[in-house]
Amino acid sequence: MDDIDATEDGVGRVHDLLAQLAVAPLAGAGDEQLCALAVAVEKAGRLLDAMRAKVAGEIDERSGFERGTEGLAFRFGHQRGWQLLEQLTRVSPAEASRRTMLGKATRGRTQLSGESLPPQRPAVAEALQAGAVGLDAAGSIVRCLEQATSTACPPPEHVEAAEAALVDAATQSTADEVTVQARAWREALDPDGAEPRDERIHRKRSFRLGREKDGLTGFSGLLAPTDAALLQAAFYEADRPGNEPRFLSEQDIASGMIFTTNETGETEITIVDTRTRDQRHYDVVTGLLAAGVRSTGQGPGEMRSTAQVTAIITLDDLRKRTGVGWIDGIEEPVSSATVEQLVCASGYAPILLGDQGEVLMLGRERRLFSPAQMKALAVRDGGCVNCGAPPGWCEGHHVDQWAADEGPTDIDNGALLCSACHRMIHRNHFTLRMFDGRPHMLAPPWVDPDQIWRPLGNKRLGMLAALR
């Protein structure tokens, strides 16, 4: 039996074993057993994912254009390898493309002379084969490094250092956190790449109305970062718990009316928002559209949204028109020119996380964090430090408790938490502490036997400054 036959036979035996395990009941498992099983299943799944990427890379290699009509994909009626993979596995085109991209970057290469070369991303390849990282994190690493090296020529040792650091991070952090770090490395390796990337994004903006069907008209399109951030901010405002419902139709108002009698016998009317989240977002879009149409040009109109867009960039980068910034609600960083455009339209308010600017240290005189402090925490943490919810949904949490530990209402004793995580942190066995001005969390021993304090939050500017 040759190697390929042995591999195929092994995959078949694994399939039969997994088929038996898939129907095993879990109701009798204890909490610790269930958590351990989740980790074990994920590790096994990552090994299968590595094999998926390996197969996709090989299919792509055998489907190259240089093979002409002898190419594997062409013989099955396709132009590209990922299209054949989509047909064979019935996955989405995006998933087939992702597997192919990873397979190409992590497979061994052969020169025209026949000499063997290591994979383009050897550290990612090794981590995938060991089951140490998943496809999500590996895909972010490969994609961001490809973007950096396709538009610039950073020293190879810098790219290798970036790859090694990101693979190490992927063994300890979530895929979303690795993506943030990968983007920061991309900007550090190619500091001039953000502005042309912004131009390419701007050219791709689009909005399309479909055909009317059963009284409804579909639409689709692509939003530029600043426009997406503005719309996202309006959605956050509409979705924030406790906010008064806006852009309600007469029908929504009538169906959401609740009549109550107060202590003095007077009838009070409360409006409850009965709309779904998607319906609420639709009403925000049409409400803002109507406000723009009705405006006279002399003023913003009575129906304008109070939503604000926050862009984060160092003052030095803004003045020098270098580097990148982040727009809250948008994952990809944008060039300083894009931030400058926002500043030109809306102005800017400096938030200095130091001894200058607004007073951010309130000591024990006030319990609640001030608006200035909440802005500073939003810049530092990027949202809920635990789950990543947007800053507008968050509350200021005293790491050293204001009442029990006499903790001050200062930003170096504060962390942003959404209401759900805020409630959880007060009621479970996780511990928050501040180290070097950044919140860290210690999980209980049954979650983290190593008892390591792990940094929280999305410190984007600090991360980029450290990489520089």
Secondary structure as the mmCIF struct_conf table of DSSP 4:
data_model
#
loop_
_struct_conf.conf_type_id
_struct_conf.id
_struct_conf.beg_label_comp_id
_struct_conf.beg_label_asym_id
_struct_conf.beg_label_seq_id
_struct_conf.end_label_comp_id
_struct_conf.end_label_asym_id
_struct_conf.end_label_seq_id
HELX_RH_AL_P HELX_RH_AL_P1 ASP A 3 ALA A 22
TURN_TY1_P TURN_TY1_P1 VAL A 23 VAL A 23
TURN_TY1_P TURN_TY1_P2 ALA A 27 GLY A 28
HELX_RH_AL_P HELX_RH_AL_P2 ASP A 31 GLU A 61
TURN_TY1_P TURN_TY1_P3 ARG A 62 SER A 63
HELX_RH_3T_P HELX_RH_3T_P1 PHE A 65 GLU A 70
BEND BEND1 GLY A 71 GLY A 71
HELX_RH_AL_P HELX_RH_AL_P3 LEU A 72 ARG A 75
TURN_TY1_P TURN_TY1_P4 PHE A 76 GLY A 77
BEND BEND2 GLN A 79 ARG A 80
HELX_RH_AL_P HELX_RH_AL_P4 GLY A 81 THR A 89
HELX_RH_AL_P HELX_RH_AL_P5 PRO A 93 THR A 106
BEND BEND3 ARG A 107 ARG A 107
STRN STRN1 ARG A 109 THR A 110
TURN_TY1_P TURN_TY1_P5 LEU A 112 SER A 113
BEND BEND4 GLY A 114 GLY A 114
STRN STRN2 SER A 116 LEU A 117
BEND BEND5 GLN A 120 ARG A 121
HELX_RH_AL_P HELX_RH_AL_P6 PRO A 122 GLN A 129
TURN_TY1_P TURN_TY1_P6 ALA A 130 GLY A 131
BEND BEND6 VAL A 133 VAL A 133
HELX_RH_AL_P HELX_RH_AL_P7 LEU A 135 THR A 151
HELX_RH_AL_P HELX_RH_AL_P8 PRO A 156 ALA A 170
TURN_TY1_P TURN_TY1_P7 THR A 171 GLN A 172
BEND BEND7 SER A 173 SER A 173
HELX_RH_AL_P HELX_RH_AL_P9 ALA A 175 LEU A 189
TURN_TY1_P TURN_TY1_P8 PRO A 191 ASP A 192
BEND BEND8 GLY A 193 GLY A 193
HELX_RH_AL_P HELX_RH_AL_P10 ALA A 194 ARG A 203
TURN_TY1_P TURN_TY1_P9 LYS A 204 LYS A 204
STRN STRN3 SER A 206 LYS A 213
TURN_TY1_P TURN_TY1_P10 ASP A 214 GLY A 215
STRN STRN4 LEU A 216 LEU A 222
HELX_RH_AL_P HELX_RH_AL_P11 PRO A 225 ASP A 239
BEND BEND9 ARG A 240 ARG A 240
TURN_TY1_P TURN_TY1_P11 PRO A 241 GLY A 242
HELX_LH_PP_P HELX_LH_PP_P1 ASN A 243 PRO A 245
BEND BEND10 PHE A 247 PHE A 247
HELX_RH_AL_P HELX_RH_AL_P12 GLU A 250 SER A 255
TURN_TY1_P TURN_TY1_P12 GLY A 256 GLY A 256
STRN STRN5 MET A 257 THR A 261
TURN_TY1_P TURN_TY1_P13 GLU A 263 THR A 264
BEND BEND11 GLY A 265 GLY A 265
STRN STRN6 THR A 267 ILE A 271
HELX_RH_AL_P HELX_RH_AL_P13 ARG A 277 ARG A 294
BEND BEND12 GLY A 297 GLY A 299
TURN_TY1_P TURN_TY1_P14 GLU A 302 MET A 303
STRN STRN7 ALA A 311 ILE A 312
HELX_RH_AL_P HELX_RH_AL_P14 LEU A 315 LYS A 320
TURN_TY1_P TURN_TY1_P15 ARG A 321 ARG A 321
BEND BEND13 GLY A 323 GLY A 323
STRN STRN8 VAL A 324 ILE A 327
TURN_TY1_P TURN_TY1_P16 ASP A 328 GLY A 329
BEND BEND14 GLU A 331 GLU A 332
STRN STRN9 VAL A 334 SER A 335
HELX_RH_AL_P HELX_RH_AL_P15 SER A 336 SER A 346
BEND BEND15 LEU A 353 GLU A 358
STRN STRN10 MET A 361 MET A 361
TURN_TY1_P TURN_TY1_P17 GLY A 363 GLU A 365
BEND BEND16 ARG A 367 LEU A 368
HELX_LH_PP_P HELX_LH_PP_P2 PHE A 369 SER A 370
HELX_RH_AL_P HELX_RH_AL_P16 PRO A 371 ASP A 381
BEND BEND17 GLY A 383 GLY A 383
TURN_TY1_P TURN_TY1_P18 VAL A 385 CYS A 387
HELX_RH_3T_P HELX_RH_3T_P2 PRO A 391 TRP A 393
STRN STRN11 CYS A 394 HIS A 398
BEND BEND18 VAL A 399 ASP A 400
TURN_TY1_P TURN_TY1_P19 TRP A 402 ALA A 404
BEND BEND19 ASP A 405 ASP A 405
BEND BEND20 THR A 409 THR A 409
STRN STRN12 ASP A 410 ASP A 410
HELX_RH_3T_P HELX_RH_3T_P3 ILE A 411 ASN A 413
STRN STRN13 GLY A 414 CYS A 418
HELX_RH_AL_P HELX_RH_AL_P17 SER A 419 ILE A 425
TURN_TY1_P TURN_TY1_P20 HIS A 426 ARG A 427
BEND BEND21 ASN A 428 HIS A 429
STRN STRN14 THR A 431 PHE A 435
TURN_TY1_P TURN_TY1_P21 ASP A 436 GLY A 437
STRN STRN15 ARG A 438 LEU A 442
TURN_TY1_P TURN_TY1_P22 PRO A 445 VAL A 447
TURN_TY1_P TURN_TY1_P23 PRO A 449 ASP A 450
STRN STRN16 ARG A 454 PRO A 455
BEND BEND22 GLY A 457 GLY A 457
HELX_RH_AL_P HELX_RH_AL_P18 ARG A 460 LEU A 467
#
